[in-house]
Every structure is written in C-alpha cells, then in structure tokens.
Amino acid sequence: MVSNSIITNPEAFVALRNLERTNESLSRTQQRISTGLKVSSAQDDASNFAIAQGIRGDVKALGAITQGLNNSKGIGNVALAGVTAISDLLNDVRQKLTELANGGITSAQRAIIKADFDKLLSQAMAFVDNANFNGRNLLISNASNVDTISNLNGTNLTLSAQSTPAASAGSLVHLIRSLAGATIGVTGATTDPGNAQSVIIAQYRSLETEINTSLGALGSEIRALNFQTDFLSTVVDSTEVGLGNIVDADLARESAELTALQVRQQLGVQVLGIANQQPQILLGLLGQ
C-alpha cells in the first residue's frame, strides 16, 4: 500500500469508518435514552421485539378482560343491593302479616294495615326494577345470566339471574306478587284469620327462602369476580415487569455509554482532521 499519496489517504478512510461507527453507536444510545427502550423495533432485536409484541398483546387482552369483570361486578353489586334491601324490608312485611292475621281488629283497621303492607310490597318491586347496571338487571322477570370471560383461555364466570323465569314458583317477582295475592283474602271480615295466616306465612317463607338463596348465590359469585380481578391485576403487574426486563433500557448504563461515545466522537473528529491534513503535508514537502 502506498503510504504517502495525495490521491489515496488510507488513514483518513480508517478514521472516517471509526467515526461513522461511533456516530451510529451514539445515535442508538441517544434513542435508547429518549425512548427508555433498548428494543424499540425489530431492527434492534428481532426475536425479543417479537416476544415483546406478543406480551403487549396479552397485557391489552388482560386489560379488556378486567374491564369486563368490573362491569359484571357492577351488575352483581347492584343486584345484591336490591336483594339486600328486600331482605331488610322483610321484617316490616312480617309485622304487617301478623297484624293482618289478628282476628280482633276491625275491617277498617285491616284495610289500613293492608294498605301499608301493599306499599311495602310495592317498595320491594321497586327495588327489583331499579337494580339495573349498564342495562342489565338480574332480578327482573326473564332476566338472563351474565357470562364474563375471566382469563386468556376464555373461561367464563357467571352471574346467575335471580328471577327466571317470571312464572317460576321460585322467582322473586312471582313470590312478591303471590304474597300480595295471598293477603287479599284477609281484608274481608268473614275470612278465617287462622286459615289466612297459614297461607300467608307459607308465601312469606317461600319469599324469605328465595331472598336468602339469592343473597348467598350473588355473594359467592361476586366474590369469585373480585378474586379474579385481583389475580389478573397481579398477573398484569408481573407481566409488565417481565416485559420491562426484555425491552427497557438501563438508563444509568446508557448515560455512561453516552458520555463515553461523545468523547470518542470528539476524538474521532480530531483524528479525521489530522488524517485529512496528510496530503497537505506532502504537498508542502514537494513545494520545498
């Protein structure tokens, strides 16, 4: 190789290549610092970027699943509030039933008590009708179950309808209406209070049993939703930590690398400048 030439300057070529490599490394380091990522595209690391994209998809899917579970929790909690309100109302209902069965009251008094009783049942029906969340009500006639995806495998958790079907002997709506109908006979003075009482108590017990069953069913199903959302929150947190281990940049290390590369860049510019002066030196020698 000709070492002293005014046409070819190998030292300058070497210095230029070294400076270009330094600039490329500096650009990558600056990008890592600005984005906070050591793998921000497939060009950085194709395999890890593909893995990261798959994990990001899982995280988004888990977020959607959690949103669905939270919506179902809202439906369940509102339904549970309605059933609980009816349960609290049953003590007053039982009191009025006992008063209605009393044979020592007048027809006028019985009518007043019956009016109070009817208001209580109307309030119970209002609790049923108003137990609505996002367009879903588990207590109304012909309500349907709410199935919610609970994990990435597609497994469902179910909130059970508490009033299906409307004509079922065990539905809340039917039992409330049946209880109202059972008391019609005790408003007349000729009705045997003892017989009326047995009918009324039977209807009341059926409603009470259904209310307690609904409280237990909704409570356990809502707990399952709560457990699953808590679990998914932990899964998402752990998944994001794992994702960070794959793609996140070590900013302390990158900062130190940035400083070193900036020094190398400055030195590379100086070396290239010196190498570019070589032909001028040779021309000076020829001029001598």
Residue, then its C-alpha position, 0 to 999 in steps of 0.5 A: m500500500v502506498s503510504n504517502s499519496i495525495i490521491t489515496n489517504p488510507e488513514a483518513f478512510v480508517a478514521l472516517r469508518n471509526l467515526e461513522r461507527t461511533n456516530e451510529s453507536l451514539s445515535r442508538t444510545q441517544q434513542r435508547i435514552s429518549t425512548g427508555l427502550k433498548v428494543s424499540s423495533a425489530q431492527d434492534d432485536a428481532s426475536n425479543f421485539a417479537i416476544a415483546q409484541g406478543i406480551r403487549g398483546d396479552v397485557k391489552a387482552l388482560g386489560a379488556i378482560t378486567q374491564g369486563l369483570n368490573n362491569s359484571k361486578g357492577i351488575g352483581n353489586v347492584a343486584l345484591a343491593g336490591v336483594t339486600a334491601i328486600s331482605d331488610l324490608l322483610n321484617d316490616v312485611r312480617q309485622k304487617l302479616t301478623e297484624l293482618a292475621n289478628g282476628g280482633i281488629t276491625s275491617a277498617q283497621r285491616a284495610i289500613i294495615k293492608a294498605d301499608f303492607d301493599k306499599l311495602l310490597s310495592q317498595a320491594m318491586a321497586f327495588v327489583d326494577n331499579a337494580n339495573f347496571n349498564g342495562r342489565n338487571l338480574l332480578i327482573s322477570n326473564a332476566s338472563n345470566v351474565d357470562t364474563i370471560s375471566n382469563l386468556n383461555g376464555t373461561n367464563l364466570t357467571l352471574s346467575a339471574q335471580s328471577t327466571p323465569a317470571a312464572s317460576a314458583g321460585s322467582l322473586v317477582h312471582l313470590i312478591r306478587s303471590l304474597a300480595g295475592a295471598t293477603i287479599g283474602v284477609t281484608g274481608a271480615t268473614t275470612d278465617p284469620g287462622n286459615a289466612q295466616s297459614v297461607i300467608i306465612a307459607q308465601y312469606r317463607s317461600l319469599e324469605t327462602e328465595i331472598n336468602t338463596s339469592l343473597g348467598a348465590l350473588g355473594s359467592e359469585i361476586r366474590a369469585l369476580n373480585f378474586q379474579t380481578d385481583f389475580l389478573s391485576t397481579v398477573v398484569d403487574s408481573t407481566e409488565v415487569g417481565l416485559g420491562n426486563i426484555v425491552d427497557a433500557d438501563l438508563a444509568r448504563e446508557s448515560a455512561e455509554l453516552t458520555a463515553l461515545q461523545v468523547r470518542q466522537q470528539l476524538g474521532v473528529q480530531v483524528l479525521g482532521i489530522a488524517n485529512q491534513q496528510p496530503q497537505i503535508l506532502l504537498g508542502l514537502l514537494g513545494q520545498 
